[in-house]
Amino acid sequence: MLNDITITPATEIDLPSIKPLLLELMDAMDNTEDFDVEQSFENCGILIRDPAHHMLVAKDKDTVVGFVNFTTRKTIMHPRPSGLIDELVVSRSYRGRGIGKQLILAAIQRCRELECCEVEVSTEKSNTKAREFYLRCGFEEDAVLLEIGLE
């Protein structure tokens, strides 16, 4: 039931509840060879304190059941900052209740408040469920993301 879900900025107190969600995020990835849960958990603590990064958590009472992580940045081509959603995960036991969409809408709203001119999201090409989800949330496939591993 969505009425009991609240979306708030993540704090240090939320970190222990975020760690199990990182394992669930890993399960959705095709290539987990370089995924280090401990490093990712450490990164969460660093990002929570960084003003350019934003992590919102979905809570059922005091239990963190999902999070979205995004950044805002200035680019050469845009007149105002651009938002980029990097991670989104909702606990398996809470999926299908609209919590992911609530998190996305809250991230978009926060980007509006920060006067961003757009919000982008990326996901693995093979993650068709995530791609379909983002399309349902109003995103359009508009660009191609290319990457090169440096390790």
ChimeraX attribute file (.defattr): number of C-alpha atoms within 10 A of each C-alpha:
attribute: neighborCount
match mode: 1-to-1
recipient: residues
	/A:1	9
	/A:2	10
	/A:3	6
	/A:4	9
	/A:5	18
	/A:6	17
	/A:7	19
	/A:8	14
	/A:9	14
	/A:10	23
	/A:11	14
	/A:12	11
	/A:13	8
	/A:14	16
	/A:15	16
	/A:16	11
	/A:17	15
	/A:18	21
	/A:19	17
	/A:20	15
	/A:21	21
	/A:22	24
	/A:23	16
	/A:24	14
	/A:25	16
	/A:26	15
	/A:27	11
	/A:28	14
	/A:29	14
	/A:30	11
	/A:31	10
	/A:32	10
	/A:33	7
	/A:34	7
	/A:35	13
	/A:36	13
	/A:37	15
	/A:38	11
	/A:39	9
	/A:40	14
	/A:41	18
	/A:42	13
	/A:43	11
	/A:44	22
	/A:45	15
	/A:46	12
	/A:47	18
	/A:48	19
	/A:49	14
	/A:50	12
	/A:51	9
	/A:52	12
	/A:53	18
	/A:54	21
	/A:55	23
	/A:56	23
	/A:57	27
	/A:58	27
	/A:59	18
	/A:60	17
	/A:61	10
	/A:62	11
	/A:63	13
	/A:64	23
	/A:65	24
	/A:66	25
	/A:67	26
	/A:68	24
	/A:69	23
	/A:70	24
	/A:71	21
	/A:72	21
	/A:73	13
	/A:74	12
	/A:75	10
	/A:76	7
	/A:77	8
	/A:78	12
	/A:79	10
	/A:80	16
	/A:81	21
	/A:82	21
	/A:83	27
	/A:84	20
	/A:85	21
	/A:86	13
	/A:87	15
	/A:88	23
	/A:89	24
	/A:90	24
	/A:91	20
	/A:92	11
	/A:93	8
	/A:94	14
	/A:95	13
	/A:96	10
	/A:97	12
	/A:98	12
	/A:99	24
	/A:100	24
	/A:101	16
	/A:102	18
	/A:103	25
	/A:104	21
	/A:105	14
	/A:106	18
	/A:107	24
	/A:108	20
	/A:109	14
	/A:110	16
	/A:111	22
	/A:112	16
	/A:113	9
	/A:114	14
	/A:115	14
	/A:116	20
	/A:117	13
	/A:118	15
	/A:119	19
	/A:120	17
	/A:121	17
	/A:122	16
	/A:123	17
	/A:124	13
	/A:125	11
	/A:126	10
	/A:127	12
	/A:128	11
	/A:129	11
	/A:130	16
	/A:131	19
	/A:132	11
	/A:133	13
	/A:134	19
	/A:135	12
	/A:136	11
	/A:137	14
	/A:138	8
	/A:139	14
	/A:140	12
	/A:141	11
	/A:142	7
	/A:143	8
	/A:144	8
	/A:145	9
	/A:146	5
	/A:147	6
	/A:148	5
	/A:149	4
	/A:150	4
	/A:151	4
